[in-house]
Structures are given as C-alpha cells and as structure tokens.
Amino acid sequence: METIDYGGVTLHRWTCGPSSFLARPELGARLMNWNVQMSDGSVRDVIQWPEGADFDNFAKVRGGNPILFPFAARSFNKGKIGYWPDQDGAVRPMPIHGFARNGAFNIVAINDEGFTAELQPTGDDHLAYPYDYRFTVRYEFCELSIKVILTLENLDTQPILWSAGHHFYFALPWREGSTRGDYRFKIPAKACYTHAEDGTLIPVKPFDKHSSFGTDENSNRIYTQLHDELTTFGPKDGNEDVTIRILQDTDTASPTNAMVIWTEFKDSPFYCVEPWMGPPNSAEHKIGLHTVEPGQRSSFAVEVSV
C-alpha cells in the first residue's frame, strides 16, 4: 500500500498482482478505481473513475463504489420523498442513498491487504438516524477480487433498522469496438420491480433474469427473491465475466436481498450492478429491512471477482 498526492488530495493505492486499487477511505470510505493489467500488457478498468472528476463534489462523482447507508436509494413516508418511518412510527428525514457516501470516516485499520474505516456521523445525520451505533466499511483486496463488509454495531438500548448497499460503477463496455448490446447479465431472481414515484414497488411481468445491457428498459430494475448467491455479467461469448457474490455467512444474507442495475445515459461509460440488502424504500414496505438488536452487530458482505 502507498499514499499518493492527487492535486492536494491524499489517496491510497494498493497493488495486488495484476490488480491496482485506488481509494479515499477518509471520505465516503470510497473505492475509486480498480484496474487489471491484462496478459497483453493492456490495462482494463473493472470499476471506473472518470478523468477530471470534481473532487469538491466527491459524493456526486459517477465512479467507484459509493456506500449506501443506512438505506439505499429513495426513502418515502406515505408518498413523500426524503422521509422514512422508524419502528415507533416517528417520521424522520433521509437523503437519497443515505449519508455515508459523502460522510467523514476515520481509518481504524490499514495495511497491504486493505482498510477499515468508521463513519463519523454529523448532527444532521443524527436527526435522520437518531441512534447510538458504530458503522464500519472493510475492504479486502486480492489479485483478482475484492471483498467489502459493511458492519453496523448497535450501541443503543433500542433496535436499529437498516438496509444498506453498494453502487459499483463498472466500466462497460470494456472491449474495444464493443457496445452494451454485446454484454449480458445473469441474475438469479424470482421477482423484478421498478420503483414508482410514490415509493411503491411495481412488479415487472414477465421479466428475463438473463438479458442484455443493450436493452434500454432493463436500466433501473430491481431484482429480488434471489435463489442463488451469484450474479454474473460480461461479454456474450462467456469470457472475462465479472461475478458478484452476496456472502452467505452473514446474518443479512437473504432472498429479500436485491440486485439493482442502472446507468445514466445511453452513452455512459459505465453500468452499475448493485448488491443491496433489500429493495429501495425498505423502511416503509419492510421488504429487505433488517434489524440489529441492542448490543448486537450485523454485517452485509459481498465479493466481486474477475
């Protein structure tokens, strides 16, 4: 592991075999880029970071892996966006994707294998999520994979609700001369939804869990009722696949976990494939909502491999 200066910003870089990882643990616990040196000497971005990114608006940069905590995507209360109902019926504010992606973190451990960073909640964060807790993000880097563990420890005297997730910006397409239509995904889901403007989940019927990134209507779909831990995507010839595994040795591994796919524009150089603890707005509809009892801890762990 080494530290580098990037325009006055200190970043951390790990090299593990053919892989290089760039991160800014102190802000959003953000993995920024993962690239792999191929056998022909070329370098392939797995998780992309845009050139000329605005470091003054770091949370909004379309790249890396923003951490979505305590809830992924939009929260609602009775159709009103930006709010969530807690277990006692109190209505509280909640930003889109929560507040960790632009939060300050303290590095509590760092070495040649990865880092662990702890969120430092602000006063506004406490208004949205008024609990006593410890939230950490742990990255473990290997030659051709990463493991990410989100852990919530309840230091309070009341239960804590959460439904966190990841927002991986995968570089796609990555082969020269290819288009999105040359890439397909396989998600082991029994149900698929879109998210309505009032926060409800709208079933997609029928849906294809094996489909193409070139099909426009697939963007912003929520796949759940997962019957396997492994999601796969890559070129249609079956080579150079990326796999995302929701690790089953944690208490939050559940069929109500979700895999969300999304991109911004037709020509965006990325497609997000996002493992979440549950569908968006889980605090209201309760699907994929998880509880941590007082004195307990809970983890959501995923592994991405190439």
C-alpha positions in Angstrom: 0.0 0.0 0.0 1.2 3.5 -0.8 -0.2 7.0 -0.4 -0.1 9.4 -3.4 -0.9 13.1 -3.8 -3.6 13.9 -6.3 -3.9 17.7 -6.7 -3.5 18.2 -2.9 -5.8 15.2 -2.0 -4.2 12.2 -0.3 -5.3 8.9 -1.9 -4.3 5.3 -1.1 -3.3 2.8 -3.6 -2.9 -1.0 -3.4 -1.2 -3.3 -5.9 -2.1 -7.0 -5.7 -0.7 -9.0 -8.6 -2.2 -7.6 -11.8 -4.8 -5.5 -9.9 -4.4 -1.9 -8.7 -6.9 -0.3 -6.3 -7.3 3.4 -5.6 -9.4 4.6 -2.6 -10.1 7.6 -0.4 -11.1 5.9 2.9 -11.5 9.2 4.7 -14.3 10.4 2.6 -17.2 8.1 2.0 -14.9 5.1 2.5 -14.8 5.3 -1.2 -13.1 2.8 -3.5 -12.5 4.9 -6.6 -10.9 2.6 -9.2 -10.0 -1.0 -9.8 -8.0 -1.8 -12.9 -6.3 -5.0 -14.0 -3.3 -5.4 -16.2 -4.1 -8.0 -18.9 -1.8 -10.6 -20.3 -1.1 -8.5 -23.5 0.0 -5.5 -21.3 -3.1 -3.5 -21.7 -5.0 -2.2 -18.7 -8.7 -2.8 -18.2 -10.8 -0.8 -15.8 -13.2 -3.0 -13.8 -14.6 -0.2 -11.6 -14.2 3.1 -13.4 -13.3 6.6 -12.2 -13.9 9.5 -14.6 -11.0 11.6 -15.7 -11.3 15.2 -14.4 -13.6 14.2 -11.6 -14.7 17.1 -9.4 -13.1 16.4 -6.0 -15.1 19.3 -4.5 -18.3 17.4 -5.2 -16.8 14.0 -4.5 -20.1 12.3 -3.4 -21.7 13.0 -6.8 -18.9 11.7 -9.0 -20.1 8.9 -11.2 -17.5 6.3 -10.4 -16.0 4.0 -7.8 -18.3 2.4 -5.2 -20.4 4.9 -3.1 -21.6 3.3 0.1 -25.3 3.4 0.6 -26.2 3.7 4.3 -28.4 3.4 6.3 -30.8 3.0 3.4 -30.3 2.5 -0.4 -32.0 4.8 -2.9 -35.1 6.9 -2.2 -36.9 6.8 1.1 -40.6 7.7 1.4 -43.3 8.1 4.0 -46.8 7.9 2.7 -45.7 9.0 -0.8 -43.5 11.9 0.5 -39.9 11.5 -0.7 -37.0 12.2 1.6 -38.5 10.7 4.8 -38.7 7.4 6.5 -40.9 5.9 9.3 -39.0 4.4 12.2 -40.2 1.4 14.2 -42.1 3.7 16.6 -43.9 5.5 13.9 -41.8 8.7 14.1 -41.1 10.2 10.6 -37.5 11.3 10.0 -35.6 12.9 7.1 -33.4 10.7 4.9 -31.3 11.8 1.9 -31.3 9.7 -1.2 -28.8 6.8 -0.6 -28.4 7.9 3.0 -25.5 9.9 4.2 -22.4 7.7 4.3 -21.4 8.3 0.6 -20.4 11.9 1.5 -19.6 11.2 5.1 -16.3 11.6 7.0 -14.6 8.4 8.0 -11.8 7.6 10.4 -9.3 4.9 9.2 -9.2 2.4 12.1 -7.0 -0.2 10.3 -5.0 -0.1 7.1 -2.4 -2.5 5.7 -1.2 -4.1 2.5 -4.4 -6.2 2.3 -7.0 -3.4 2.7 -8.6 -1.0 5.1 -11.3 -0.5 7.7 -13.0 2.9 8.1 -15.5 4.1 10.6 -18.3 6.6 9.9 -18.3 9.9 11.9 -22.0 11.0 11.9 -22.8 14.7 11.9 -25.6 16.5 13.7 -27.8 16.3 10.6 -27.0 12.6 10.3 -28.2 12.1 13.9 -31.5 13.9 13.1 -32.1 11.4 10.2 -30.9 8.4 12.2 -31.0 9.1 15.9 -29.2 6.1 17.3 -26.0 5.3 19.1 -24.1 3.0 16.7 -20.8 2.2 15.0 -20.8 1.7 11.3 -17.7 0.5 9.5 -16.6 -0.4 6.0 -14.0 -3.0 5.5 -12.2 -3.6 2.1 -10.1 -6.7 1.4 -8.1 -6.6 -1.8 -6.8 -9.7 -3.6 -5.2 -10.3 -7.0 -8.5 -10.7 -8.9 -11.2 -9.9 -6.4 -12.4 -7.5 -3.6 -14.4 -8.3 -0.6 -16.4 -5.5 1.1 -18.0 -5.9 4.5 -20.5 -3.3 5.9 -21.0 -3.7 9.7 -23.5 -2.0 11.9 -23.0 -2.3 15.7 -25.9 -1.3 17.9 -24.6 0.6 20.9 -28.1 1.8 21.8 -30.8 0.5 24.1 -33.4 0.1 21.2 -33.4 -1.8 17.9 -31.9 -0.2 14.8 -33.2 -0.7 11.3 -31.1 -0.6 8.2 -31.0 -1.7 4.5 -27.6 -0.7 3.1 -25.9 -1.4 -0.2 -23.3 -0.7 -2.8 -23.3 1.4 -6.0 -20.5 -0.2 -8.1 -19.7 1.8 -11.3 -18.5 -1.0 -13.6 -16.7 0.1 -16.8 -18.9 -1.2 -19.6 -18.3 -1.8 -22.4 -14.7 -2.7 -21.9 -13.7 -4.4 -25.1 -12.5 -2.0 -27.9 -15.2 -1.6 -30.6 -17.9 -3.3 -28.5 -21.3 -1.9 -27.4 -23.6 -2.5 -24.5 -25.5 -4.9 -26.6 -22.5 -7.2 -26.7 -22.8 -7.8 -22.9 -25.3 -9.8 -21.0 -26.2 -10.4 -17.3 -27.5 -13.3 -15.3 -29.2 -12.5 -12.0 -30.8 -15.4 -10.0 -34.0 -13.6 -9.2 -37.6 -14.8 -8.9 -39.1 -11.3 -8.9 -38.3 -8.0 -10.6 -39.7 -4.5 -9.9 -39.4 -0.8 -10.8 -39.7 2.0 -8.3 -42.7 4.2 -8.6 -42.7 7.9 -7.9 -44.5 7.4 -4.6 -42.1 4.8 -3.4 -44.1 1.7 -4.1 -42.7 -1.3 -5.9 -44.2 -2.1 -9.3 -43.8 -5.7 -10.5 -42.3 -6.3 -13.9 -44.1 -9.3 -15.5 -42.8 -11.1 -17.4 -39.1 -10.4 -16.9 -35.9 -12.1 -18.1 -33.2 -12.7 -15.5 -30.8 -13.5 -18.3 -30.8 -10.4 -20.5 -28.7 -7.8 -22.3 -27.3 -4.4 -21.1 -28.2 -3.1 -24.6 -32.0 -3.4 -23.7 -32.8 0.1 -22.5 -35.8 -0.8 -20.3 -33.5 -3.0 -18.1 -31.9 0.1 -16.6 -33.2 0.9 -13.1 -34.7 -2.5 -12.5 -34.7 -4.2 -9.1 -34.2 -7.9 -9.0 -35.1 -9.8 -5.7 -36.2 -13.1 -4.3 -32.7 -14.3 -5.1 -32.4 -18.1 -5.2 -28.6 -18.1 -5.6 -25.7 -16.0 -4.2 -24.0 -15.4 -7.5 -24.7 -12.7 -10.2 -22.6 -12.8 -13.4 -22.2 -10.4 -16.2 -19.8 -9.9 -19.2 -19.4 -10.4 -22.9 -21.9 -12.7 -24.6 -19.1 -15.2 -25.5 -18.7 -16.0 -21.8 -15.2 -14.8 -21.4 -14.0 -12.1 -19.0 -17.0 -12.4 -16.7 -17.4 -10.4 -13.6 -19.1 -12.1 -10.7 -20.8 -10.6 -7.6 -21.4 -12.9 -4.7 -23.5 -12.0 -1.7 -21.7 -13.9 1.0 -23.9 -16.3 2.9 -22.0 -16.3 6.2 -23.6 -13.1 7.4 -27.0 -12.5 9.1 -28.3 -10.3 6.3 -27.9 -12.8 3.5 -31.5 -13.4 2.5 -33.8 -14.0 -0.5 -35.0 -10.4 0.1 -31.6 -9.0 -0.8 -31.7 -7.2 -4.2 -29.5 -6.7 -7.2 -30.2 -3.4 -9.0 -28.9 -2.5 -12.4 -28.7 1.1 -13.6 -27.0 3.5 -16.0 -27.4 7.2 -16.5 -27.3 7.7 -20.3 -27.2 5.5 -23.4 -23.6 6.5 -23.9 -22.4 6.5 -20.3 -19.1 4.5 -20.0 -20.4 2.5 -17.1 -23.3 0.3 -16.0 -23.9 -0.1 -12.3 -24.6 -3.6 -10.9 -25.5 -3.0 -7.2 -26.0 -5.6 -4.4 -28.3 -4.2 -1.8 -29.7 -5.7 1.5 -33.2 -5.1 0.1 -35.2 -3.1 -2.5 -35.5 0.7 -2.1 -37.8 2.2 0.5 -37.5 -0.9 2.7 -38.3 1.1 5.9 -41.8 1.7 4.5 -42.7 -1.6 2.7 -40.5 -3.8 5.0 -39.1 -6.0 2.2 -35.4 -6.4 2.8 -35.5 -4.4 6.1 -33.1 -5.7 8.7 -33.0 -5.1 12.5 -30.0 -5.0 14.8 -30.9 -5.6 18.4 -29.2 -3.7 21.3 -25.7 -4.9 22.0 -25.6 -6.9 18.7 -23.8 -6.3 15.4 -24.9 -7.1 11.8 -22.9 -7.4 8.6 -23.6 -7.3 4.8 -20.7 -8.8 2.8 -20.1 -9.1 -0.9 -17.3 -10.3 -3.1 -16.6 -9.1 -6.6 -14.3 -11.2 -8.8 -12.9 -11.1 -12.4 
